[in-house]
Structures are given as C-alpha cells and as structure tokens.
Amino acid sequence: MSDVKVVATNRKATHDYYIEDRYEAGLVLTGTEIKSIRAGRLNIRDGYVQPRRDELWLVNVHIAPYDPAGRRGHDPLRPRKLLLHRREINRIISRVQERGYTVIPLRVYLKKGRAKVEIGLARGKRKYDKREAIAKRDAEREMRREWKEHGR
C-alpha cells in the first residue's frame, strides 16, 4: 500500500488497552485542519471516540492551527465527526454501551489524499496486565540478545 502515509500513531494505546476490533473511518475536517494534518501537526494520544445522537465523534484530538491561515484558523480541540457505515456505527455504539469498552484512535493516515483515522474498540488493561506485558517484552528482548551473541 504505497498510497498510505501514516501521519500519527497512538503508541500508548496498545500499552493501556486490549484492542478487540479495528475500523477505518473518514474525518469531517475544515481546510486548515487537513493542511495541518498533512504537515503532521496533530496529537491523538489523549483522544477518544464518543457516541452522540447515533453518530460517532472524535474528541480531544489536538490538530495544531495552520499558521498561514492567521485568525481564520480552526479550534485545535473541536470535536470532529467520524464517517463510517451505519451498521459499523450501530455495532460500535452497542459495544460501547457494554461495561468496560471504549473506542480510541490508533493512528491517523492519508489514503488517496484523504485523512482517515483507524479506531479501535478497546477494553482497558489492569495495572498488573501492563506489568506482565512489560516483563514479557523485556524477556523476549533478552532472549534475542543472547541468541545473537551465542547462537549463530
């Protein structure tokens, strides 16, 4: 897929959540917002998806103001509507109403010139799960290091 350019990723997402389903959604943006995204000036770490009146909205994602726009720019933290198929929206909303599920942005990318966001249906990890994941990752890293030194 050479026509996809990843602009931002939420690396903390897989540390804090178990990602169960992934969806690709379009974004409703203003002109200055898409220009800032193309310049890579956005932060999705604190973002989440909120259902409102049978629609999904991307909340708390910071898209930096586009400097050449001056005062006619956009509000950096405004909620942005997500574009998905109706059955996907209904499935996501029904899962979010279950206890423990949330929807978070995983990455933002440009596909055929359009901004897309990959959202994940996620369940939060407990503190001990995070420690376990860190220990497992460290053990695998150590094994690879030992294998390199003594293996081949």
N, C-alpha and C positions, 0 to 999 in steps of 0.2 A: 504494500500500500504506500506508494511513493507520494500520493496526493494528500497525505495526512501529516500535518505539522502540529506536534504537541506543544502547547503554549505554557500550561501549568499542570502540575500534578500535586495531589494531596498525599504526601508520603506518610503522614501521621494516621491516615485512615485505616490502613491495614494493621497498624500497631494498636489502635484503640477499638477496632470493631472487627467482627466476623462478617465478611461481605457474602451475602447469600445469592443475590441476583444483581445483574448489571443491565442498565438500559442506556441507549443513546437518545439524547434529547436536543432539540434545537432551542435557541435562545431568542427572545424578542429583545432587540437592542436598538439604541439610538446610533446615529452616525459617529458621534465622538467616542462612544463605547467600543464599537468594533475597531476603530483606529487604535485605541489604547490596547485592546486585546492583541491586535496584530503586532504591536510593539512589545508585547509580552509583559505589560504592566498591570497584572492582576494578582490577587491573593485569594485562594479558595480554602485555606486551612480552617478558618472558623465558620465556613458556610454550611448551610443545611437546606433541605427542601421542606416546604410547608404546604399542606393542602389548604386551599381556600375556595369555597364555593365550587366544587368539582373541577378545580384547576390546581396545578402544581406551580409553586413559586420558589425561585432560588433566592434565599435570604442571607444577608450578612456576608456576601462576597464583595470584596473591595476591588473595583476597577478604577484605577487612577485617572484623574482628569486628564484630558488631552490638551496639552499646553497651548498649541496654536489656536484652539477654539476660544481662549480667553474666558470671559464671563458667561458665554452662551453654552458652556460645557454641561456636563451631567452631574447628578448627585452620585458620589462614588459608592454609596452603600444602599442604593434604592433596590427594592425587590424586583426581580426580573421573571417574567412568565416563561415557563418551560413548554415546549411544543412536543407532545407525544400523541400516539394514537389513543383513542378513547378507551379501548379495552385495557391498554397498559396503565393509563391513569387510574381506572377503576380498580385494577389489581393492586397497584401500589397503595392507593388510599385504603383499601380494605386491610392490607397487611400492616399499615402504619397504625390503624385503629387497634390491632392486637397489641398486647402489652410487650414492651421491650424492643420494638422495631423502630428504626429511624431511617431517613433517607439522606445520604450525604453525597456531595460532589467528589468524584475520584480524580477526574482530570478534565481539562478544557483543551480542545484542539480545533484546528481549522481543517475542514474537509471540503474540497472543491470550492474554496473561498468563503465558506460559511462557518460560523462559530458553532461548535457542538460541545455539549457537556456530557460526560459519562457519569451517570449517577448510580449509586449502589444502595440496594436495600440491605440494611445492616443491623446487626444485633451487637450491643456493647459487650466488650470483654471485661471480665473482672480483673482486679489487680493481680491476683495470683496467676491468671492466664497470661498476662503480659510478661510477668517474671519468667514463667515457663518458656514462653516463646523466645525471650532474650537468651536464656540458658541454652536452649536448643540451637539457636543460631550461633552462639559462641562455640559450642561443642563441634558443630559442623565445620566452622572456620578452623578450629584447632586440628581436626582430622585432616582437612585438606592441606594444611601447612605441614603436618607430619608426613603425609603421603608424598608431598613434593620433595621433602628433604630426604626421605629414606626409601621411597617407592621406586621410582624409575631412576 
